[in-house]
Amino acid sequence: MELTILYDNASCGASFQSGWGFSCLADGCILFDTGEAPASLFHNMAQLKVDPDRIEAVVISHDHWDHTGGLWELLKRRKGLKVYACPGFSGGFKQKVKTLEGCLIESGGFQEIDARISVTGEIPGQYNGEYLPEQALMVKTESGTAVVTGCSHPGIVTMIEKVKDLFPEKPVVLVLGGFHLKNENSGTIRSIASALMKTGVLRVGPTHCTGKDAQIVFRELFGNGYMPLCAGKHLEV
């Protein structure tokens, strides 16, 4: 199965646009998050020959503008599109999905989207002292589970522990997305990266809100298991 980074702070060359936020396409038809700016999202989709009409569902990790920005334009083009959201998302988010005639699916717990792709369901987190629920996307591979995160506000280690609870017999072969460590000190970053290694994660692709200092630490600790990612990148899992 292919994962494609459609939106990120960094781009893989001049033909792709970057912006604050994140978006990843799984198997050419399941969209995880939608970045900040719809124009950049659709530009990158066009560059990658991604047909919006092939998208079967959108999973939103958490209710923040830099992950929902492209959703509204997509719903205007695709009436009835399935949108997987946490029950704890704001009433405003849910109402907007319904107003734009999206099919809102609230994933309080584990839920399969298809035979290989599922979501963790709502994991409690915090942002600026307030409750912020988040969910991650999980992809079954021949060797284990690949996980895609938006910002990991509950904590990247907490989110991976949730995945391991759901699939205890499967190793986590890859974690990519935002780890939200951009404002953490070096000691905290190293402690979190080490804890993630102890969970058995084999490869990491930290992007978006992870921060450059944290990316350096993850590259050091994971070695060949570190994957630099950017908008326009394809991965086979």
C-alpha positions in Angstrom: 0.0 0.0 0.0 1.2 3.5 -0.8 1.2 6.5 1.6 1.6 9.9 0.0 2.3 13.1 1.9 0.1 15.8 0.4 0.7 18.6 2.8 3.5 19.5 5.2 5.7 22.4 6.4 8.4 21.2 4.0 8.0 20.4 0.3 9.9 17.9 -1.8 10.9 20.4 -4.5 9.6 23.5 -6.2 6.7 21.8 -7.9 5.0 21.2 -4.5 3.7 23.9 -2.1 4.3 23.8 1.6 2.3 25.2 4.5 1.6 24.8 8.2 -0.3 21.6 8.7 -0.3 18.0 7.5 -2.2 15.7 5.1 -1.5 12.1 4.0 -3.3 9.9 1.5 -3.5 6.2 2.1 -4.1 3.7 -0.7 -5.1 6.5 -3.1 -8.5 6.8 -1.5 -8.4 7.5 2.3 -7.4 11.1 3.2 -5.9 11.8 6.6 -6.1 15.5 7.6 -6.3 18.3 5.0 -3.6 20.9 6.0 -4.2 24.6 6.4 -4.7 26.1 2.9 -7.1 24.3 0.5 -5.3 25.9 -2.5 -2.0 24.3 -1.6 -3.6 21.0 -0.8 -5.4 20.8 -4.2 -2.2 22.1 -6.0 -0.2 19.2 -4.6 -2.9 16.7 -5.4 -2.9 17.9 -9.0 0.9 17.6 -9.1 0.7 14.1 -7.8 -2.2 13.2 -10.1 -4.5 12.5 -7.2 -8.1 12.6 -8.3 -10.4 14.1 -5.6 -13.3 12.0 -7.0 -11.4 8.9 -5.9 -11.3 9.9 -2.3 -13.7 7.6 -0.4 -13.3 9.1 3.1 -11.5 11.7 5.1 -10.2 11.1 8.6 -9.6 14.2 10.7 -7.1 13.7 13.5 -8.2 16.6 15.7 -10.2 19.8 15.5 -7.5 22.3 14.6 -7.5 24.7 11.6 -4.1 23.4 10.3 -5.7 19.9 9.9 -9.2 20.8 8.7 -8.4 23.7 6.3 -8.8 21.8 3.1 -11.8 19.7 4.3 -14.4 22.4 3.6 -13.4 22.9 -0.1 -13.3 19.1 -0.6 -16.8 18.8 0.9 -18.1 21.5 -1.5 -16.8 19.4 -4.4 -17.8 16.0 -2.9 -21.3 15.9 -1.4 -21.9 12.9 0.9 -18.2 12.2 1.5 -17.6 10.3 4.7 -15.8 12.2 7.4 -14.4 10.3 10.4 -14.2 12.6 13.5 -13.8 12.2 17.2 -17.0 12.6 19.3 -15.2 15.3 21.3 -14.8 17.6 18.3 -16.6 20.9 18.6 -20.2 21.4 17.7 -19.2 23.9 15.1 -17.0 21.4 13.3 -19.8 18.8 13.3 -22.4 21.3 12.1 -20.2 22.5 9.3 -19.7 19.0 8.0 -23.4 18.4 8.0 -24.2 21.8 6.4 -21.8 21.0 3.6 -23.6 17.6 3.2 -20.8 15.5 4.4 -21.5 12.1 6.1 -20.2 12.5 9.6 -19.0 9.3 11.3 -18.0 9.8 15.0 -15.4 7.3 15.9 -15.4 7.1 19.7 -13.4 3.9 19.6 -11.6 1.6 17.2 -13.3 1.5 13.8 -12.4 -0.1 10.5 -12.6 1.9 7.4 -11.8 -1.0 5.1 -10.0 -4.3 5.4 -6.6 -2.7 5.9 -7.2 0.8 7.2 -8.7 1.8 10.6 -8.7 4.5 13.2 -7.9 4.3 16.9 -10.9 6.4 17.9 -10.8 9.2 20.4 -7.7 9.4 22.6 -7.8 12.1 25.3 -5.3 15.0 25.0 -4.8 18.6 26.0 -3.8 21.8 24.3 -3.3 25.1 26.2 -4.9 23.5 29.2 -8.1 22.5 27.5 -9.3 19.0 26.5 -8.4 18.1 22.9 -9.2 14.6 21.6 -7.3 13.1 18.8 -7.2 9.9 16.7 -4.6 8.2 14.5 -4.9 6.3 11.3 -3.6 2.6 11.2 -2.6 0.6 8.2 -2.2 -3.1 8.2 1.0 -4.3 6.4 2.5 -7.7 5.9 5.1 -7.0 8.5 3.0 -5.0 11.1 1.1 -1.8 11.6 1.9 1.6 10.1 0.6 4.6 12.1 -0.2 8.1 10.8 -0.6 10.9 13.4 -1.7 14.5 13.1 -0.2 16.3 16.0 0.0 13.7 18.8 -1.5 16.1 21.4 -2.1 13.1 23.8 1.6 12.3 23.4 3.2 10.2 20.7 4.1 7.4 23.1 0.5 7.3 24.5 -0.9 7.1 21.0 1.5 4.2 20.0 0.6 2.4 23.3 -3.1 2.7 22.2 -2.2 1.1 18.8 -0.3 -1.7 20.5 -3.4 -2.3 22.8 -5.5 -2.7 19.7 -3.0 -4.9 17.8 -0.9 -6.6 20.5 0.4 -9.3 18.1 1.7 -6.8 15.5 4.8 -4.7 15.6 4.5 -1.0 14.8 6.7 -0.9 11.7 6.3 2.9 11.0 5.0 6.0 12.7 4.8 9.2 10.6 3.2 12.6 11.1 3.3 15.3 13.7 4.8 14.5 17.1 4.2 18.0 18.6 7.7 18.5 20.2 8.6 21.8 18.6 8.5 23.7 22.0 10.1 21.0 24.1 13.6 21.1 25.6 16.3 18.7 24.4 16.0 16.5 27.5 12.3 16.0 27.1 12.7 15.3 23.4 15.3 12.7 24.0 13.3 11.0 26.7 10.2 10.8 24.5 12.2 9.5 21.5 13.8 6.9 23.8 10.5 5.8 25.2 9.1 5.5 21.6 12.0 3.2 20.8 11.2 1.0 23.8 7.7 0.5 22.5 9.3 -1.4 19.5 8.6 1.1 16.8 11.0 0.3 13.9 10.8 3.4 11.7 9.8 7.0 12.2 8.9 9.9 9.9 8.4 12.9 12.2 6.9 15.9 10.3 4.9 19.1 10.8 4.8 20.2 14.4 7.6 17.8 15.5 10.3 20.6 15.2 13.7 20.6 13.8 15.5 19.9 17.1 13.4 16.9 17.6 13.9 15.6 14.1 17.7 15.7 14.8 17.2 13.6 17.9 15.0 11.1 16.1 17.5 10.8 13.3 20.3 10.2 15.7 18.5 7.6 17.8 16.7 5.7 15.0 19.5 5.8 12.5 18.5 4.0 9.3 15.0 3.8 10.8 14.6 7.6 10.4 12.7 8.8 7.3 12.8 12.4 6.1 9.4 13.4 4.8 7.9 16.3 2.9 4.9 17.2 0.7 5.1 15.1 -2.4 6.8 12.1 -0.8 5.6 8.5 -1.7 6.1 5.6 0.7 5.4 1.9 0.2 4.3 0.2 3.4 
